[in-house]
Amino acid sequence: MKMSIKTMCVIAIMTAVICVVSPFSIPIPGVVPISLGTLGVYIASSLLGAKKGFIAVLLYLIIGAIGLPVFAQFTGGVSIIAGPTGGYMVGYLLMALLTGWFTDHSNNIVWKISLGMVLGTLACYLLGTIWLAYTMKLDLIAALWAGVIPFIPGDIVKIVLSVSLAKVLRPQLSRFLSSTQKTTVV
């Protein structure tokens, strides 16, 4: 896959956005804190699309896995990904793919972008809840209360905010990227 230097820089910027917003979180009773990580994933994947959004999220996970404190509550390391909340973090990749795919095929129509974010969130919830239940030896209901139900209102707000940003910024970003010189890096 060939990519322009501008495209690589935009992916790096979106990775940085995810890294900056994700550590900010609110601890709640239980294991899973409320964080802005999903907001970063929504924004990156709705602006970049499926492939580039996936790359931005993957880079974020790699940066956190090597130990930089970019995960919720300013943590980092492989142990976080392997821990109880790791399924949600890996679920960010599914969220980026689904959000990005629907955005790529949305013609900038709000309900299509929103549907992608909702389906991406459901995929993240599914993977995360299964992993949380397994690692913490919880039944499904307990895992849903620990890792999904308290997060629904906040995720709705994040989706509304992200869709609004995508609606305005995605056309501008597309024009910016298409106006680049045709210099490519392999």
KOLGUMAR-921813 format. One record per residue (C-alpha): residue number from 1; z, y, x. Coordinates in nm, 4 decimals. Layout:
+-----+----------+----------+----------+
!   i !        w !        v !        u !
+-----+----------+----------+----------+
! NUM !        Z !        Y !        X !
...
+-----+----------+----------+----------+
***
This chain:
+-----+----------+----------+----------+
!   i !        w !        v !        u !
+-----+----------+----------+----------+
!   1 !   0.0000 !   0.0000 !   0.0000 !
!   2 !  -0.1066 !   0.3303 !   0.1498 !
!   3 !   0.1070 !   0.6327 !   0.0808 !
!   4 !   0.0703 !   0.9990 !   0.1701 !
!   5 !   0.3356 !   1.1680 !   0.3778 !
!   6 !   0.4151 !   1.3919 !   0.0803 !
!   7 !   0.4685 !   1.0859 !  -0.1386 !
!   8 !   0.7010 !   0.9317 !   0.1196 !
!   9 !   0.8943 !   1.2589 !   0.1379 !
!  10 !   0.9285 !   1.2746 !  -0.2415 !
!  11 !   1.0567 !   0.9142 !  -0.2449 !
!  12 !   1.3048 !   1.0082 !   0.0297 !
!  13 !   1.4186 !   1.3114 !  -0.1712 !
!  14 !   1.4710 !   1.0986 !  -0.4822 !
!  15 !   1.6626 !   0.8440 !  -0.2726 !
!  16 !   1.8790 !   1.1316 !  -0.1507 !
!  17 !   1.9361 !   1.2475 !  -0.5099 !
!  18 !   2.0611 !   0.9007 !  -0.6020 !
!  19 !   2.2804 !   0.8923 !  -0.2894 !
!  20 !   2.4298 !   1.2335 !  -0.3702 !
!  21 !   2.5075 !   1.1786 !  -0.7406 !
!  22 !   2.6147 !   0.8125 !  -0.7343 !
!  23 !   2.9497 !   0.8486 !  -0.5543 !
!  24 !   3.0817 !   1.0858 !  -0.8187 !
!  25 !   3.2681 !   0.8713 !  -1.0653 !
!  26 !   3.5573 !   0.8537 !  -1.3036 !
!  27 !   3.7849 !   0.5551 !  -1.2591 !
!  28 !   3.8737 !   0.3896 !  -1.5867 !
!  29 !   4.1066 !   0.0962 !  -1.6508 !
!  30 !   3.9363 !  -0.2159 !  -1.5248 !
!  31 !   3.6911 !  -0.2745 !  -1.2455 !
!  32 !   3.3805 !  -0.0690 !  -1.3260 !
!  33 !   3.4052 !   0.3111 !  -1.2858 !
!  34 !   3.1900 !   0.5554 !  -1.4802 !
!  35 !   2.9475 !   0.6941 !  -1.2220 !
!  36 !   2.6411 !   0.9142 !  -1.2088 !
!  37 !   2.4412 !   0.6352 !  -1.0415 !
!  38 !   2.2428 !   0.5583 !  -1.3543 !
!  39 !   2.1563 !   0.9277 !  -1.3883 !
!  40 !   2.0072 !   0.9219 !  -1.0386 !
!  41 !   1.8097 !   0.6070 !  -1.1164 !
!  42 !   1.6800 !   0.7493 !  -1.4464 !
!  43 !   1.5677 !   1.0706 !  -1.2786 !
!  44 !   1.4041 !   0.9020 !  -0.9788 !
!  45 !   1.2189 !   0.6369 !  -1.1761 !
!  46 !   1.1077 !   0.8694 !  -1.4551 !
!  47 !   0.9685 !   1.1168 !  -1.2025 !
!  48 !   0.8211 !   0.8676 !  -0.9563 !
!  49 !   0.7134 !   0.5813 !  -1.1814 !
!  50 !   0.7756 !   0.2102 !  -1.1404 !
!  51 !   0.6661 !   0.1370 !  -0.7834 !
!  52 !   0.7898 !   0.4518 !  -0.6118 !
!  53 !   1.1059 !   0.4644 !  -0.8241 !
!  54 !   1.1801 !   0.1032 !  -0.7310 !
!  55 !   1.1385 !   0.1933 !  -0.3628 !
!  56 !   1.3757 !   0.4905 !  -0.3975 !
!  57 !   1.6424 !   0.2722 !  -0.5628 !
!  58 !   1.5936 !  -0.0074 !  -0.3074 !
!  59 !   1.6392 !   0.2429 !  -0.0236 !
!  60 !   1.9572 !   0.3688 !  -0.1907 !
!  61 !   2.0935 !   0.0134 !  -0.2096 !
!  62 !   2.0039 !  -0.0512 !   0.1546 !
!  63 !   2.1717 !   0.2735 !   0.2645 !
!  64 !   2.4853 !   0.1738 !   0.0748 !
!  65 !   2.4736 !  -0.1862 !   0.1974 !
!  66 !   2.4781 !  -0.0749 !   0.5616 !
!  67 !   2.8034 !   0.1031 !   0.4908 !
!  68 !   2.7284 !   0.4648 !   0.4084 !
!  69 !   2.9583 !   0.5815 !   0.1248 !
!  70 !   2.6904 !   0.6342 !  -0.1408 !
!  71 !   2.8226 !   0.3950 !  -0.4033 !
!  72 !   3.0716 !   0.4861 !  -0.6786 !
!  73 !   3.3950 !   0.6421 !  -0.5543 !
!  74 !   3.2350 !   0.7067 !  -0.2133 !
!  75 !   3.2281 !   0.3408 !  -0.1111 !
!  76 !   2.9663 !   0.1422 !   0.0756 !
!  77 !   2.8999 !  -0.1961 !   0.2310 !
!  78 !   2.7627 !  -0.5347 !   0.1356 !
!  79 !   3.1017 !  -0.6306 !  -0.0085 !
!  80 !   3.0494 !  -0.3774 !  -0.2898 !
!  81 !   2.7140 !  -0.5315 !  -0.3835 !
!  82 !   2.8637 !  -0.8806 !  -0.3611 !
!  83 !   3.1690 !  -0.7717 !  -0.5631 !
!  84 !   3.2257 !  -0.7532 !  -0.9379 !
!  85 !   3.0071 !  -0.4434 !  -0.9907 !
!  86 !   2.7206 !  -0.5686 !  -0.7745 !
!  87 !   2.5227 !  -0.7034 !  -1.0683 !
!  88 !   2.4999 !  -0.3555 !  -1.2152 !
!  89 !   2.3845 !  -0.2165 !  -0.8818 !
!  90 !   2.1138 !  -0.4803 !  -0.8455 !
!  91 !   2.0372 !  -0.4078 !  -1.2110 !
!  92 !   1.9413 !  -0.0565 !  -1.1004 !
!  93 !   1.6234 !  -0.2144 !  -0.9614 !
!  94 !   1.5349 !  -0.3554 !  -1.3045 !
!  95 !   1.6242 !  -0.0212 !  -1.4603 !
!  96 !   1.3888 !   0.1575 !  -1.2186 !
!  97 !   1.1042 !  -0.0847 !  -1.2885 !
!  98 !   1.1340 !  -0.0660 !  -1.6674 !
!  99 !   1.1975 !   0.3084 !  -1.6820 !
! 100 !   0.9159 !   0.3726 !  -1.4369 !
! 101 !   0.6687 !   0.1411 !  -1.6104 !
! 102 !   0.7261 !   0.2975 !  -1.9500 !
! 103 !   0.7072 !   0.6442 !  -1.7972 !
! 104 !   0.3827 !   0.5543 !  -1.6171 !
! 105 !   0.2356 !   0.4486 !  -1.9528 !
! 106 !   0.3922 !   0.7216 !  -2.1676 !
! 107 !   0.1421 !   1.0083 !  -2.1473 !
! 108 !   0.4629 !   1.2132 !  -2.1154 !
! 109 !   0.5676 !   1.1164 !  -2.4704 !
! 110 !   0.9447 !   1.1468 !  -2.4995 !
! 111 !   1.0129 !   0.8392 !  -2.7131 !
! 112 !   0.8208 !   0.6138 !  -2.4719 !
! 113 !   1.0127 !   0.7437 !  -2.1704 !
! 114 !   1.3372 !   0.7054 !  -2.3684 !
! 115 !   1.2477 !   0.3488 !  -2.4660 !
! 116 !   1.1932 !   0.2615 !  -2.0998 !
! 117 !   1.5327 !   0.4017 !  -2.0086 !
! 118 !   1.7047 !   0.2172 !  -2.2926 !
! 119 !   1.5376 !  -0.1142 !  -2.2034 !
! 120 !   1.6131 !  -0.0575 !  -1.8354 !
! 121 !   1.9759 !   0.0112 !  -1.9205 !
! 122 !   1.9950 !  -0.3048 !  -2.1317 !
! 123 !   1.8516 !  -0.5090 !  -1.8416 !
! 124 !   2.1070 !  -0.3530 !  -1.6068 !
! 125 !   2.3872 !  -0.4228 !  -1.8554 !
! 126 !   2.2747 !  -0.7837 !  -1.8915 !
! 127 !   2.2573 !  -0.8585 !  -1.5201 !
! 128 !   2.5758 !  -0.6648 !  -1.4473 !
! 129 !   2.7756 !  -0.8234 !  -1.7278 !
! 130 !   2.6752 !  -1.1752 !  -1.6276 !
! 131 !   2.7734 !  -1.1049 !  -1.2660 !
! 132 !   3.0997 !  -0.9310 !  -1.3669 !
! 133 !   3.1957 !  -1.2214 !  -1.5954 !
! 134 !   3.1185 !  -1.4723 !  -1.3203 !
! 135 !   3.3015 !  -1.2931 !  -1.0379 !
! 136 !   3.6046 !  -1.1942 !  -1.2457 !
! 137 !   3.6132 !  -1.5167 !  -1.4507 !
! 138 !   3.5921 !  -1.3213 !  -1.7774 !
! 139 !   3.4552 !  -1.4369 !  -2.1088 !
! 140 !   3.1524 !  -1.2495 !  -2.2440 !
! 141 !   3.3518 !  -1.0243 !  -2.4782 !
! 142 !   3.5948 !  -0.9197 !  -2.2040 !
! 143 !   3.3044 !  -0.8529 !  -1.9666 !
! 144 !   3.1290 !  -0.6382 !  -2.2289 !
! 145 !   3.4454 !  -0.4334 !  -2.2804 !
! 146 !   3.4915 !  -0.3961 !  -1.9047 !
! 147 !   3.1344 !  -0.3166 !  -1.8080 !
! 148 !   2.9258 !  -0.2028 !  -2.1053 !
! 149 !   3.0968 !  -0.0635 !  -2.4133 !
! 150 !   3.2833 !   0.2269 !  -2.2461 !
! 151 !   2.9592 !   0.3337 !  -2.0742 !
! 152 !   2.7271 !   0.3576 !  -2.3754 !
! 153 !   2.8098 !   0.7182 !  -2.4783 !
! 154 !   2.7714 !   0.8476 !  -2.1220 !
! 155 !   2.4468 !   0.6592 !  -2.0704 !
! 156 !   2.3076 !   0.8113 !  -2.3898 !
! 157 !   2.3863 !   1.1597 !  -2.2559 !
! 158 !   2.2304 !   1.0700 !  -1.9177 !
! 159 !   1.9162 !   0.9404 !  -2.0907 !
! 160 !   1.8765 !   1.2588 !  -2.2956 !
! 161 !   1.9197 !   1.4731 !  -1.9844 !
! 162 !   1.6840 !   1.2595 !  -1.7747 !
! 163 !   1.4124 !   1.2479 !  -2.0402 !
! 164 !   1.4289 !   1.6259 !  -2.0710 !
! 165 !   1.3910 !   1.6645 !  -1.6946 !
! 166 !   1.1090 !   1.4097 !  -1.6778 !
! 167 !   0.9165 !   1.5784 !  -1.9584 !
! 168 !   0.9135 !   1.9068 !  -1.7647 !
! 169 !   0.9032 !   1.7926 !  -1.4009 !
! 170 !   0.6781 !   1.4841 !  -1.4016 !
! 171 !   0.3520 !   1.6739 !  -1.4726 !
! 172 !   0.4392 !   1.9266 !  -1.2029 !
! 173 !   0.5220 !   1.6528 !  -0.9529 !
! 174 !   0.1944 !   1.4741 !  -1.0311 !
! 175 !  -0.0013 !   1.7937 !  -0.9645 !
! 176 !   0.1926 !   1.8511 !  -0.6431 !
! 177 !   0.1263 !   1.4991 !  -0.5141 !
! 178 !  -0.2413 !   1.4989 !  -0.6128 !
! 179 !  -0.2965 !   1.8289 !  -0.4302 !
! 180 !  -0.1918 !   1.6819 !  -0.0976 !
! 181 !  -0.4212 !   1.6324 !   0.1940 !
! 182 !  -0.5595 !   1.2832 !   0.2027 !
! 183 !  -0.3592 !   1.1954 !   0.5133 !
! 184 !  -0.2196 !   0.8472 !   0.4696 !
! 185 !   0.0173 !   0.6304 !   0.6630 !
! 186 !  -0.0109 !   0.2537 !   0.6610 !
+-----+----------+----------+----------+
***
